[in-house]
Amino acid sequence: MSQNPDCTNVVQPQLSIVESQLAEIQQYHVDNLALRAGIRWRELGELSPGYLKRTVATRSSRHLIPPLRHPINHTISSTRDEMLDAAAIFYSQLYSPDPIDYTAMDNLLDSLPEDLHLSEIDHQFITSPITYDELLEEVSRCPQRSSPGVDGLPYELLNLLFRHPACREIALAVYNNALTVGIFPPSWQETCVSLLPKKGDLSDLKNWRPISLINTDAKVFTRILIARIINLAKSLITPFQSGYGSCQKLALPIYWSHA
C-alpha cells in the first residue's frame, strides 16, 4: 500500500477482516490448549484419590473433626467412641448395597445379543491363573507415592517383596486362591476411611468426603482383574463410550460438542 496509496481504501477493509479471522483462529488455539492442559485436572484433580489422600495427609495435623450429629437419634456426639459409632452407622447405611431383582437381571442378560457375549476363550483368559509376570507388571505400574492402607505397606516395598525369590510362590498362591477359590486374606477386607471436610455444617456427616485407603496388595489384585476386563471390553464397548477406558478423556466429548 505504501507503493500504491490508491489501493488503501480497497485493501484496508480486507485486512481488517483477515486480522479478525486470524485473531479468532489464535483464540481458538489458545482455548484448545487451555482445555487440553486442564483436562487432567478436571478428571483427576479434585476427585483424584491420590489428590484427596495427599490433602488428608497435609490437613490431618490442622483439622480436627468437630462433634458429629448421630444419624439415628440426631444427637450431638462429642466423645471419640460416640463419633466413631456415628460415622460407622452413617457410612454403613450409605454403602449398603440395594436389593437386587435377580429375575430382572437374568432377563436383561439373556436379552443381550450373541456378539456381546464372551467366547469360551475369553472366559478362560479372564479366569486363568495369575502369572508372575502379570503380578510384577501391575505392581510396577502402581503409583509409587500413593498412601498405603491399614497395614502401612507402600507400593515401593511391595514391589521389592514380590521380586524376592522367597516371596514368589507364596504371593502367586495368595492371588490365585483369591481368583479361583474366592479365599481372600483378612487384610484385603479391611480399609481405613479418612474424612475430608467439604463446605457446610461439619457436624453433618454428609459434609465430609470419605476416602477409603485399601491395602496395596489388595489393590494390585483389583488392578489385575481390571486390566483383564479392559482388554476384553475393547471389542464389546462402543467407541463412543468416552469414560473409564484406556486413553479416554471425559472432557473431549464436551469439547467437541462445543467446537
Order of alpha helices (4+ residues) and beta strands (2+ residues): alpha-alpha-beta-beta-alpha-alpha-alpha-alpha-alpha-alpha-beta-beta-alpha-alpha
